[in-house]
């Protein structure tokens, strides 16, 4: 069990690492300044509770053509290797993460977002807050940054 803010590995099984990602200031709308990708493996996310937007992007050295996907509880989202990604988690959100146990900074580059990308992610994260400061999601399934069509091969997530 992991109830503290942020990401925490909770179990390993052979080559797999299971972690929990809880809401924390780094995942709040407006605070997301980077995206990462994993060059050796896919990564799996399952929303356990709360509300989360998964952002995925094409691009080689830098993220491009960002898409927003509103995660649904209990659904498996597989971010394919070499796909840029990040998350926006609302207060009280918990996400299960499954990744290769040798995933680390050497095979998971991180890139800073440019100003336009940062603003777009901020606008497409948790946008409505109730009086208690808890955010509610506006569904943004398959919404894309800009209206350009995807040019790369294959899907970004399964």
C-alpha positions in Angstrom: 0.0 0.0 0.0 1.2 3.5 -0.9 -0.7 6.5 0.4 2.0 9.2 0.1 2.0 11.7 -2.8 3.9 10.7 -6.0 5.3 7.5 -7.5 6.4 4.6 -5.4 7.4 1.0 -6.4 5.4 -1.5 -4.4 6.4 -4.9 -5.9 8.6 -6.7 -8.3 8.0 -9.9 -10.1 10.8 -11.1 -12.3 11.4 -8.5 -14.9 8.3 -6.4 -14.0 8.0 -3.6 -11.5 4.6 -2.6 -10.1 4.2 0.9 -8.7 1.5 3.2 -7.5 1.3 6.8 -8.6 -0.7 9.1 -6.3 -1.7 12.7 -6.8 1.1 15.2 -5.9 1.9 18.8 -6.8 4.2 17.6 -9.7 1.1 16.0 -11.4 -1.2 19.0 -10.9 -2.6 21.0 -13.8 -0.2 23.8 -14.6 2.8 22.1 -12.9 3.6 19.6 -15.7 6.6 20.9 -17.5 8.1 17.7 -18.9 7.3 14.5 -20.8 9.2 11.3 -20.8 9.5 8.2 -23.0 10.9 4.7 -22.4 13.2 3.5 -25.2 13.3 -0.2 -24.2 9.8 -1.1 -23.1 6.1 -0.3 -23.0 4.5 1.0 -19.8 1.0 0.1 -18.5 -1.3 2.4 -16.5 -4.6 1.5 -14.8 -6.7 4.2 -13.1 -7.7 2.8 -9.7 -9.5 5.8 -8.3 -9.9 9.5 -8.9 -9.5 11.3 -12.2 -6.5 11.4 -14.5 -5.6 12.7 -18.0 -3.0 10.7 -19.9 -1.0 12.8 -22.4 0.8 11.0 -25.2 2.9 12.5 -28.0 4.7 11.6 -31.2 8.2 12.8 -31.8 11.7 11.6 -31.9 14.0 13.8 -29.9 11.1 16.1 -28.6 7.4 15.6 -28.0 5.1 16.7 -30.8 1.4 16.4 -31.6 0.3 15.9 -28.0 -3.0 14.0 -27.4 -5.1 13.9 -24.3 -6.9 10.8 -23.1 -9.3 10.9 -20.1 -8.5 7.6 -18.3 -11.4 5.5 -17.1 -11.2 3.4 -13.9 -10.2 -0.2 -14.4 -9.2 0.2 -18.1 -5.6 -0.8 -19.1 -3.7 1.9 -21.0 -0.4 0.7 -22.6 1.9 3.4 -23.7 4.1 1.9 -26.3 7.9 2.3 -26.2 9.3 5.5 -27.6 6.0 7.4 -27.0 6.3 10.6 -25.0 3.9 10.7 -22.1 2.9 12.4 -18.9 -0.2 12.6 -16.6 -2.3 15.1 -14.8 -3.8 13.7 -11.6 -6.6 15.3 -9.7 -6.7 15.3 -5.9 -7.3 11.8 -4.5 -6.2 10.0 -7.7 -4.4 6.7 -7.6 -2.9 5.0 -10.7 -1.3 1.5 -11.0 1.9 1.5 -13.1 3.5 -1.6 -14.5 6.9 -1.3 -16.2 10.1 -3.2 -16.9 12.2 -3.4 -13.7 15.2 -2.0 -15.5 13.4 1.2 -16.5 15.6 4.1 -15.4 16.9 7.5 -16.5 19.4 5.9 -18.9 16.6 4.5 -21.0 13.9 7.0 -20.3 14.7 10.5 -21.6 12.9 13.5 -20.3 12.2 16.6 -22.4 10.9 20.0 -21.2 7.7 21.2 -22.9 7.7 24.4 -24.8 5.4 27.2 -23.7 2.6 26.3 -26.2 2.7 22.6 -25.1 2.7 23.6 -21.4 -0.4 25.8 -21.9 -2.2 23.2 -23.9 -1.6 20.5 -21.3 -2.7 22.9 -18.6 -5.9 23.7 -20.4 -6.7 20.0 -21.0 -6.0 18.8 -17.5 -8.3 19.2 -14.5 -10.2 22.4 -15.3 -13.2 22.7 -13.1 -12.9 22.9 -9.3 -15.6 22.7 -6.8 -15.7 24.8 -3.6 -13.6 22.2 -1.8 -10.8 22.5 -4.3 -11.4 19.0 -5.8 -11.2 19.0 -9.5 -13.7 17.5 -11.9 -12.6 16.4 -15.4 -13.9 17.7 -18.6 -13.7 14.7 -20.9 -11.1 15.2 -23.6 -10.9 11.8 -25.3 -8.6 11.7 -28.3 -8.2 15.5 -28.3 -5.1 16.6 -30.1 -2.8 19.5 -29.9 -3.4 21.5 -33.1 -5.6 19.9 -35.7 -2.9 18.2 -37.6 -3.3 14.6 -38.6 -0.9 11.9 -37.2 1.8 11.0 -39.6 3.8 8.4 -37.6 3.2 4.7 -37.9 1.0 2.8 -35.5 -0.9 3.8 -32.4 0.6 5.6 -29.4 -1.4 3.7 -26.8 -3.4 0.4 -26.8 
